[in-house]
Amino acid sequence: MAILSGVLVLIALALLVIASTTLWWQMHAWMSPRSFESVGFRVPGRAKYSFSLIVPCREESEEVMTSTVERLLAQDHPDFEVIFSVGHDDAKPMSNGLNTVQIAEKLARRWPTRVRVSINYDTVKNKPRQLNTSLLDCTKDVVGIIDAESLTQPGLLRHVDATFQDTDADVVQGAVHLMNYRDSWFSLRNCMEYRIWFRSRLHGHALSGFIPLGGNTVFVKRELIEQVGGWDGDCLAEDCEIGVRLSALGKKIVVGYDPALATQEETPERIPQLIKQRTRWALGFMQVLAKGEWKRLPTRSQRFHAWWTLVQQHAVAFSGVVLPLAILTGVLASVPPLVVLITLLPLAPTVTMLGFEMLILREWSQEMGLEVRFRDYLRLLVSLPFYQLLLAIAVLRAIWKYVTGDFAWEKTAHAGSHITPQLSVVPNEERAA
């Protein structure tokens, strides 16, 4: 019994640390008025930088790609180009008998002065390899990555340009919102994850001097990307990996958030897709951790922060499964009352986190003009343990893939469920015509 009590205490203390640190990162932007107000973009003035916007695509429908490029062409910035990044083997018919390459070429013919197509011929296909091929075709000052299903806001580039100017940044990271919060039982929790990550956590990471960049709505000076050799073509978390390298080099990374400028995306459509997506992320973080570039960060504090960030998603996934089991064991087993109380300690930050998520949901719905009902709050609450179980499954898959050396790219399918008539924007070129 003494052994069981000791194990329960150790597990409870570990879970307490995981839950408390997760809560701290979640609350970063809301800890003070200064933190809350320090995350906006700079006010646009005269444009200085030009932009090459890479849109990596694979097995995408014409509806998704057209919506993305129309929103990009509606930007009110005077100098930018759009580059569809595709693989030469992407031959699966997606829309009207056309494959992704043919759709990209069709859209490039429609807007020949703004849109071009870059084709990657590598035998191994993944996002970073396509990005590296497209980088060779970029001609502008700043390279931006916009995912294939992303709906950008018209003023985004002007605000990013102003932020580069006013902060002398090397990298500007924008925000992404998932919008289809009612499509499935897990979609709302997925939306809140993104909201917290881009509204709060990334800002805290940037201030610490270490930041795992997001792979969408991120802008890097082209000269800098070329200097560091582009993206790691073998890493499934290429965004995180290049963020680690740039952080180790001491480059200035600025995170901007404005709900009116947030890029809009969709959650995975089904559970298998969500698990595959999170498996890819977890596996990519494991690759970054093993690569060891984070060890080049200058201070011990930054290195510890980097290590904890790279392992935390694994810890959080497992804690969601282990916490209820540890509590049940502590309550049902014949252990001293003090041990039972200790096993309940992780509940405090966990319950606080749930309450905080309710407030974040309310704020997000008001900012985005969304109708959130009582059932949505209830769904956010009830879905937590089941969602954590899915994340744990994804982590276990990632560990198995890492051990067996399976680093194949599992792409997330895009259904375009976030595309609505209200989001439709006519490109500036067509309005002028």
N, C-alpha and C positions, 0 to 999 in steps of 0.2 A: 504493500500500500504506500510505503514511503517513496518507492520508485515512481509509482503512478502520480503521486502528489507532486514530486519534483518535475516530472515531465509536463504536467498540466501547468505548473507555475512558469516554466521556461517558455512554453507555447504561448501562454497568455501575455507574458511580457513582450515577446517578439511581436505578437499581433497588436499589442498596444502601441509599440513603436511604429509599426507600419501604418496603422489607422491614424495616429496622431500626425505623422509627417505628411500623409496624404491630405488630411484636413488642412494643415498649415499651407501647403501649396495651393489648395483650392481657394483659400481665403485671401491669398496674397493681395489681389487687386482691391479687395474690400476692407483691408485692414486700417486704412486711413484715407481721408479725403485726398491727400497728396498722391497716394498710390492709385486711387481710383481715377484721378484726373490726368495722370502722367502718361497714359497709354494711347493718347490720340495721335492722329497724323498731324503734320504741320499744315498751316493754311497755304493753299496754292497761290503762287505768284507767277512770275514769268518762267516759262519752261526752259530748262537747261539741258536735261538728259534726253536721249532717245532710247527706245525700248525694242528689243527683240523678244517676242512672246512665243515660247515653245509650247505646243499643245501635244503631248504624247498620247497617241491613240493605238488601240489594239482591239479588234473585234467590236467596233462601235457602230451604232446605227446612224443613218443619215439625219434623223431627227435630233439626236443628241449632239452630233458634231455641228450641225447647222445652227442650233440654238447657242452653242458655245461661241462660234465664230461671229455670229450676229451681235452678241453682247460685247465681244471684244472690239468689233468694228464700230460700235456705238461710243467708244471712248472719246472724250473731248480733248485728248492730248494731240498736239500737232504732228508728232514724229514717232511712229511705231510701225512694226511689221509683225505679221502672224506667221508662224512656221508650224505646219502640221508635221509631227514626227511619227512615222509609221515604219513597219517592218516589211521587207520585200515578200515574206511568205504569208502575209495576212490575206489569204485568198478566200476565206469563208464568206459566202454571200450574206449580207446583213440587211440591206434594204433595196427593194426593187431589183434584185439580182446583182447588186453592186457590192463589192467587198470594201474594206476600209480604205485601202489605197486608192481605189477608183472614186470613192466618195470624196476623199481629200483632194484628189486632182480635179474633180468636178467643181468643188467649192473654190479652188484656186483659179480655175478658169472664170468663175463668176465674179471674183474680185481680184483681178490680176495685178493691180498696183499695190495691194496690201498683203495678199496671202500667197505663200509658197509651200511646197511639199518637200520634205527631207526624208529619204528612204534609207533605212539601216539594213545592211546586207550581212551582218554578223550571223554565224551559225546559231549561237546562243542568243535567245531573244529575252530582253527584259527592259525595264524603263530606263535605268542608267545608261545602258548601251545606246539606246535610241537618243537619249539626251546628248551624249557625247558626239554622236554623228551630227545631230542638229546644231550643236555648238559651232561646228565648222562652217555652217551656213549663216550664222548670225552676223549682222553688220552694224548693229547699234551699240550704244554705250553700256546699256544695262540688259541683262538677260533675265526674263521672268518666266516662271513655270506655272502654267495654268492647266489643270487636269482636264481631260476630255469632256467631262460632264459638267464643267463649272460655268456658272452664270455670274459674270462679273458686273460691277456697278459702273456707270458711265464716268464718274469722276475719280475712279481709283488711280489711274496713272498720274494725273495731275497732283494728287495728294502724295503719292509715293515719290514723285519728282521733287516736290517741296521738302519732303522729309530727308531725302538724300542731301539736298542743299543745306538745310538748316542744321542738321546734326553731323554732317561730314561722315555719314555712315558708309560702310562697305557693303552691308546687306540690310535690306528692309523686309521684314516678314509681316505680311498682312494676315487677315483673319478669314476663317471659313465657318459657315453655319450649315448644318444639315437641316433641311426644311420639312421633310415628309414625316412629321412626328407622330402621325396617327396610322401609319401604314401597317404596323405590326406591334406585337406586345413589347418588343425590345427597341423599337425605333426611337421612342421618346428618351429612353436612357442613353442611347447612342447620341442623340442630339445634345443632351446635357453634357456628355463627355467633351464633345467638340467645343461647346460654349465655354466650359470651364478652362479647357486647355488653351484656347486662343484669347479668352478674355482675361485670364489671370495667370495660369501656370507659366506660359512662355515668357511673360514679363519678368516674373521672378527668376527664371533661368537666365534671362539676358542680363539682369543686374548682377548675378553671381559670377558672370564671366564665362559660363558654359551653357550652351543652348543646343538641343537637338532640333534642328530646323524642321519645319513642316515641308511637305513635298508639294504644296500647292500655294499659289499666291505669294511666292517668295521671289525676291528680286536681288540679284547679285551683279556687281559691276563685272562686265565681260572680261576685262583685263585680269581681274583677280581669279576668276574661274580658270582662265587659260594658264595662269601662273601655277595654280595648284594641280593642274593636269586633269581638270574636269571631275566627273563623278566616278566613284568606284564601280566598275562594270560588273563586279561579282557580288556586290552587296545588295540585299533585298530591302534594306532601309537606307537607300542612297542619300535621302534628305538628312537623316540623323547623322550619317557618316561624314558628309561634307560639313555639317554644322560643327562636329567635333574637331575636324581638322582646322577649320577657320577660327574656332575658339582657341585652339592650341597656338595658333599663330598670332593671337591677340587682336584679331580684326574686330571692328566695331559693328555689332549687330543690333539693330533697332527694331523693336516690335511695335506695330501700330494697330490700334483697334478703334473702329467706328462702326456701329451697327448698320449705318447707311451705306458703308463701303464694303461690308463683308461679302465675300464670294459665297454663292449658294450652291449646295450639293445635295445628294440624296444618301440615305442610309442603304446598306446592303438589303436586297429584297427578301432574302430567305436566310434561315439559320445557317445552312452549310456555307453560304457565301460569307456571312459574318465570321464564322470560324476560320475559313481559309484566309480572310483578310487579316485577322488577328494573329493567325499562325505566321503569316509572312512578316508582320511587324515584329513579333516576338523573336522569330528566327533572325531577322535583320539586326535587332538589338544585340543578340548573342554574337553575331558576327562582328559588330562594332566593338563590343566588349573584348572579344578575343584578339582583335586586331591591335588594340593597345594604344591607339593614338591619344586617347584621353590621359595617358600617363605623362604626356608631354606638357600638360597644363602646368603653369608656373608655381602654383601654391598647393599645399597639402589640402587646404579647404576645397579648392576647385576640383582637385582630383577625387576627393571623397564624394563631393556633390555629383561629379560625373559618374562615378561607379554606382552610387545609389540610384541615380536616374535611370541608368541602363539596366539595373536589375529590379527596379521597383515594380514594373508592370507584372513581372513574374510573381513577386511577393504579394502584390495586391490580389492577383487572381487566385492564388492559393489561400490567402487569408479569408476570402469570401466563403470558401468551402470549409476550411478548418475551424473558423470561429464558432459556428453553430455546433459543430461536433465537440469542440472543447468544452463549450458551455453545458451541453447535455451530459457529457461525461462527468463534469464537475458536480452537476446537480444530482445525477442519478447514482454515481459511485459513492462508496463509503469513504469519503475523504474529509479532513478537518474543515470546519466552517471557514477558516481563513483562506484555505485553498479555493473554496467555492467563490468567495468574494473576489479573489484575485482573477479567477477565470472570467468574472463578469466585467472586469475593468475595461477591456477593449470595446465593450458596448457603449461607453460614454462618448468617445470620439466618433464612433460609427453612427449613433443616433443623432449626434450633433451634425454630422455630415449630411444625413438624410434631411434634417430640418433646413440646413443651409441650401441643399439642392431645391427644396420647395421654393425658397425665396428667389433663387437664381432663375427657376422656371417662370415665376411671376414677372421678374424683371425682363427676361428675354421675350416673353410674350407681349409685354407692353412696348418694348423697343421695336419689335418686328410686326406689330399690329396683328397678332395671332389670337384666336379665341381658345383659351385654355379653360376647361371645365373641371369640376370636382373629380370626375372619373380619371382625368389625366394625372392629377396629383396622386390619386390612389394607385394608378398604374405605375407611376414612378416609384412609389413606396414598395409595392408588392413585387415588382420585377427584380429588385436588387439581388436576392440570393440566386435566382435562376440565371440572371445575367452573369453573375460572378462565376457560376458553374460553367457557362459557355466559354468565358475567358480562360478558366482553368483547363478546359479541354483543349483550347487553342494552344496554350503554353505546353501542355503535354505533347501535342502533335509537333510543336516546334522543337522540343527537346529530342524527340525521336528522329525528326528529319536532320537535326544537327549531328546526332550520333551516327546516323547512317550516311551522312554526306549528301543528302537530297536537298539541293538548293534551287530547285526548279521554281520558276515564277508562277504563282497562282494568282491570276488576275481577277479583280472584282468586277463582276458584270454590272453594266449600267442600264437601267430600264427607262430613265428619264422621268421618273415619277414626280420630280420636283419642278418640272417644266409646266407652267400654267399660262393661260392667256394674260393674266395680270403681270407676268414677268416678261412678256414679249417686248422687245425693243427693236426698232427699225434702225439699221446701221446708218451712220452719218452720210456715207457715200450714196446710199439709195435715197435718203431724204433730199440730198442736194440735187439728185437727178430728177 
